[in-house]
Amino acid sequence: MIKMTIYRKRSLWGFLFALPAILFFILFAYYPMISAARLSLYDWNLVSPPQFVGLDNYTYIFQDGRFQKALVNTFKFVGTYAVPMWIVALSMALLFTQDFRGRGLFRTLYFVPIILSETVISIVWRLLFHPQGAVNAIISPFTGGQTIPWLTDGNYAFIALVIVAIWRVFGYYMIIFISGLQNIPQEYYDAARVDGGNRIQVFRFVTMPLLLPTTVFVVIISLLNGFQAFVYQYLITRGGPNDSTNVLGYLIYQEAFTNLNMGRAAAISLVLFAILVTLTFIQLYLIRRREV
């Protein structure tokens, strides 16, 4: 009886310590999610009372050309930014696990962009991509002095946003890869070299398999962040030109605060939420499969 009382007291204290976090998630995560799901069934312009329309908002957005283009652009942006970023981050991690002078300084310099505000980064890069900006000045010897319309041509604008996104985050994921590489026991490398393995074989059969949990984490987290892209599209290109850089995050903003279609904005946010949940379940499946 005394043990049960002590157990219950300990459980009560544990619940009380966890209560602030529980209330935080209920207030700022679950309640907004439920409210958005409910709002997606209404037509509301922030002025007149909401009118129930059922699934009309979902029917509209899936037939809307702008939504279809934003959805394609979102997947295109994620794929174009993520794969090169993984390669760059892993390559730099392999480099910075080597012992050389100034290694710590260079690690810090590459990590700095992730701690800077995305707003500041967007403003600076918008100036750099100006027709008379530093980017065109640097590449002018390779373009014969021709000015590249980075922010006024759809194809170049898309590439510009990808460059900014990779530049800001690759140092962060590089540090994660470095942590994973340093956790691989040196004995595995020694055994592989004794067996006559070259660098490529050691990387393929030792490094990559043992780095898989870290790689899965980096892949899923970077994809989740990529699908939530908004700031660069908003501050650098405004989704243009001609919606060539518009993504779901920016389209939600436009529908809600420019067109005052809160119901449609909520419906688009639920579609984006479904994509993120799917990616999260894939992450959990891969991690559990790896553990088994």
C-alpha positions as MATLAB code, in Angstrom:
seq = 'MIKMTIYRKRSLWGFLFALPAILFFILFAYYPMISAARLSLYDWNLVSPPQFVGLDNYTYIFQDGRFQKALVNTFKFVGTYAVPMWIVALSMALLFTQDFRGRGLFRTLYFVPIILSETVISIVWRLLFHPQGAVNAIISPFTGGQTIPWLTDGNYAFIALVIVAIWRVFGYYMIIFISGLQNIPQEYYDAARVDGGNRIQVFRFVTMPLLLPTTVFVVIISLLNGFQAFVYQYLITRGGPNDSTNVLGYLIYQEAFTNLNMGRAAAISLVLFAILVTLTFIQLYLIRRREV';
ca = [
       0.000    0.000    0.000;
       2.861    2.367    0.909;
       4.669    1.525   -2.345;
       1.541    2.299   -4.341;
       1.224    5.639   -2.563;
       4.847    6.523   -3.298;
       4.390    5.443   -6.907;
       1.285    7.568   -7.273;
       3.015   10.578   -5.728;
       5.943   10.171   -8.076;
       3.566    9.857  -11.043;
       1.692   12.968   -9.906;
       4.912   14.968   -9.631;
       5.977   13.742  -13.058;
       2.643   14.837  -14.515;
       2.890   18.248  -12.853;
       6.382   18.805  -14.298;
       5.154   17.767  -17.746;
       1.955   19.841  -17.509;
       3.461   23.134  -18.824;
       4.754   21.366  -21.943;
       1.404   19.603  -22.406;
      -0.490   22.900  -22.116;
       1.962   24.536  -24.525;
       1.360   21.890  -27.192;
      -2.411   21.985  -26.678;
      -2.512   25.774  -26.926;
      -0.022   26.371  -29.729;
      -0.119   23.113  -31.730;
      -3.241   21.003  -31.349;
      -5.795   23.791  -30.962;
      -4.573   25.762  -34.040;
      -4.522   22.524  -36.044;
      -8.108   21.690  -35.095;
      -9.177   25.287  -35.739;
      -7.552   25.230  -39.191;
      -9.326   21.968  -40.063;
     -12.644   23.494  -38.991;
     -11.957   26.789  -40.800;
     -11.188   24.952  -44.044;
     -14.884   24.029  -44.217;
     -15.992   27.669  -44.140;
     -15.916   30.697  -46.425;
     -14.614   33.619  -44.361;
     -13.107   36.928  -45.453;
     -12.396   38.314  -41.963;
     -15.247   40.823  -42.354;
     -18.526   38.976  -42.829;
     -19.571   36.009  -40.650;
     -18.150   32.603  -41.704;
     -20.396   30.563  -43.987;
     -20.244   26.775  -44.033;
     -19.331   25.478  -47.513;
     -18.262   21.913  -46.730;
     -15.509   20.623  -49.006;
     -15.893   23.415  -51.569;
     -12.562   24.977  -50.559;
     -10.747   21.705  -51.233;
     -12.559   21.296  -54.549;
     -11.552   24.818  -55.533;
      -7.866   24.597  -54.639;
      -7.341   21.263  -56.415;
      -8.846   22.795  -59.553;
      -6.962   26.066  -59.153;
      -4.000   26.530  -61.487;
      -2.070   28.624  -58.974;
      -2.334   25.921  -56.317;
      -1.209   23.255  -58.775;
       1.743   25.395  -59.823;
       2.656   26.169  -56.194;
       2.446   22.467  -55.318;
       4.752   21.547  -58.204;
       7.117   24.395  -57.299;
       7.226   23.203  -53.695;
       8.290   19.682  -54.655;
      10.664   21.105  -57.259;
      12.230   23.469  -54.731;
      12.633   20.727  -52.118;
      14.214   18.316  -54.591;
      16.475   20.935  -56.161;
      17.687   22.310  -52.846;
      17.878   19.125  -50.761;
      19.986   16.776  -52.888;
      22.866   19.223  -53.605;
      22.755   20.344  -49.969;
      23.168   16.749  -48.722;
      26.141   16.250  -51.037;
      27.799   19.529  -50.027;
      27.143   18.996  -46.296;
      28.490   15.427  -46.323;
      31.512   16.361  -48.449;
      32.405   19.222  -46.118;
      31.866   16.960  -43.098;
      34.300   14.398  -44.532;
      36.786   17.205  -45.114;
      36.456   18.704  -41.648;
      36.882   15.391  -39.862;
      40.467   15.469  -41.144;
      43.075   17.064  -38.934;
      44.486   20.289  -40.339;
      45.320   23.748  -39.079;
      42.399   26.170  -38.742;
      39.771   23.400  -38.887;
      37.770   24.793  -35.958;
      37.713   28.296  -37.448;
      36.423   27.093  -40.810;
      33.759   24.946  -39.120;
      32.545   28.017  -37.264;
      32.515   30.192  -40.376;
      30.432   27.674  -42.314;
      28.031   27.284  -39.374;
      27.447   31.027  -38.859;
      24.732   31.506  -41.567;
      22.279   29.232  -39.729;
      22.233   31.553  -36.707;
      21.530   34.647  -38.819;
      17.989   35.891  -39.348;
      16.362   34.712  -42.576;
      15.026   38.235  -43.028;
      18.503   39.755  -42.938;
      19.833   37.038  -45.235;
      17.011   37.640  -47.735;
      17.646   41.398  -47.847;
      21.393   40.953  -48.312;
      21.043   38.332  -51.033;
      18.432   40.434  -52.827;
      21.060   43.166  -53.073;
      23.715   40.665  -54.166;
      21.461   39.371  -56.966;
      20.720   42.897  -58.231;
      21.718   43.409  -61.907;
      24.576   45.630  -60.678;
      25.151   43.500  -57.582;
      28.156   41.510  -56.436;
      27.037   38.182  -57.946;
      26.949   39.540  -61.503;
      30.235   41.356  -60.895;
      31.930   38.129  -59.776;
      30.662   35.957  -62.639;
      30.988   38.619  -65.357;
      34.367   37.241  -66.581;
      32.638   33.906  -67.225;
      29.559   35.410  -68.920;
      31.406   37.821  -71.193;
      30.108   40.778  -69.210;
      26.491   39.763  -69.750;
      24.166   40.624  -66.873;
      22.045   37.727  -65.634;
      18.489   38.690  -64.568;
      18.571   36.679  -61.360;
      15.309   37.967  -59.910;
      13.344   38.932  -63.024;
      13.626   35.691  -64.980;
      11.651   32.729  -63.630;
      14.341   30.101  -64.160;
      17.135   32.212  -62.702;
      14.967   33.351  -59.775;
      14.297   29.737  -58.847;
      18.020   28.943  -58.972;
      18.767   32.029  -56.871;
      16.436   30.886  -54.093;
      17.978   27.414  -54.135;
      21.460   28.936  -53.795;
      20.370   31.037  -50.809;
      18.673   28.067  -49.127;
      21.707   25.797  -49.555;
      24.145   28.498  -48.423;
      22.264   29.090  -45.182;
      21.716   25.502  -43.985;
      24.516   23.311  -45.320;
      26.842   24.288  -42.451;
      24.250   23.180  -39.901;
      23.806   19.757  -41.497;
      27.565   19.535  -41.956;
      27.957   19.696  -38.169;
      25.373   16.919  -37.768;
      27.260   14.755  -40.272;
      30.521   15.479  -38.449;
      28.936   14.308  -35.206;
      27.811   11.090  -36.899;
      31.224   10.490  -38.456;
      33.013   10.991  -35.146;
      30.781    8.361  -33.528;
      32.006    5.668  -35.939;
      34.669    3.569  -34.142;
      38.127    3.842  -35.678;
      38.508    0.053  -35.439;
      36.177   -0.412  -38.415;
      38.394    1.738  -40.619;
      41.517   -0.026  -39.447;
      39.992   -3.426  -40.219;
      38.897   -2.269  -43.674;
      42.376   -0.991  -44.516;
      43.970   -4.218  -43.282;
      41.654   -6.085  -45.669;
      42.960   -3.933  -48.523;
      40.023   -1.560  -48.933;
      40.684    1.706  -50.744;
      39.059    5.038  -49.838;
      36.017    4.511  -52.043;
      35.407    1.015  -50.698;
      35.847    2.170  -47.092;
      33.384    4.994  -47.672;
      30.856    2.698  -49.367;
      31.016   -0.326  -47.070;
      31.980    1.242  -43.732;
      31.148    4.942  -43.551;
      27.770    5.032  -45.302;
      26.165    2.025  -43.532;
      27.265    3.250  -40.104;
      26.254    6.807  -40.955;
      22.763    5.745  -42.040;
      20.883    6.880  -38.870;
      22.435   10.336  -39.147;
      21.705   10.436  -42.870;
      18.043    9.515  -42.334;
      17.719   12.275  -39.740;
      19.325   14.872  -42.028;
      17.228   13.834  -45.018;
      13.875   13.963  -43.236;
      14.522   17.164  -41.271;
      15.828   18.995  -44.347;
      12.823   17.843  -46.379;
      10.414   19.019  -43.681;
      12.114   22.416  -43.590;
      12.121   22.615  -47.378;
       8.376   22.021  -47.643;
       7.792   24.877  -45.182;
       9.750   27.381  -47.291;
       8.283   30.875  -47.139;
      10.694   33.638  -46.145;
      12.907   33.661  -49.248;
       9.925   33.440  -51.590;
       8.280   36.316  -49.743;
      11.203   38.692  -49.251;
      13.343   38.009  -52.320;
      10.965   37.253  -55.203;
       7.399   37.704  -53.864;
       6.615   34.382  -55.488;
       7.428   35.766  -58.925;
       8.022   36.366  -61.623;
       4.688   34.941  -62.802;
       4.435   32.582  -59.819;
       7.598   30.786  -60.936;
       8.893   30.702  -57.357;
       5.557   30.528  -55.566;
       5.300   27.682  -53.049;
       2.558   26.411  -50.748;
       3.781   28.409  -47.751;
       3.649   31.697  -49.646;
       0.360   30.795  -51.348;
      -1.206   30.285  -47.903;
      -0.082   33.785  -46.961;
      -1.487   35.260  -50.181;
      -4.863   33.567  -49.830;
      -5.186   34.546  -46.176;
      -3.879   38.115  -46.034;
      -3.958   39.343  -49.640;
      -7.123   37.711  -51.009;
      -8.793   37.392  -47.565;
      -9.857   33.800  -48.302;
      -9.209   32.313  -44.889;
     -11.049   29.080  -45.674;
      -8.972   28.391  -48.780;
      -5.781   29.286  -46.914;
      -6.726   26.817  -44.186;
      -7.437   24.129  -46.790;
      -4.018   24.634  -48.388;
      -2.368   24.526  -44.954;
      -4.093   21.183  -44.282;
      -2.722   19.804  -47.557;
       0.763   20.946  -46.538;
       0.216   19.442  -43.088;
      -0.712   16.100  -44.674;
       2.545   16.145  -46.669;
       4.586   16.863  -43.531;
       2.812   14.139  -41.535;
       3.517   11.646  -44.314;
       7.214   12.541  -44.247;
       7.262   12.215  -40.456;
       5.759    8.717  -40.610;
       8.333    7.754  -43.218;
      11.063    8.991  -40.863;
       9.696    6.949  -37.958;
       9.380    3.869  -40.164;
      12.959    4.144  -41.414;
      14.352    4.749  -37.926;
      12.461    1.814  -36.403;
      13.425   -0.421  -39.297;
      17.056    0.531  -38.737;
      16.771   -0.221  -35.013;
      15.266   -3.671  -35.737;
];
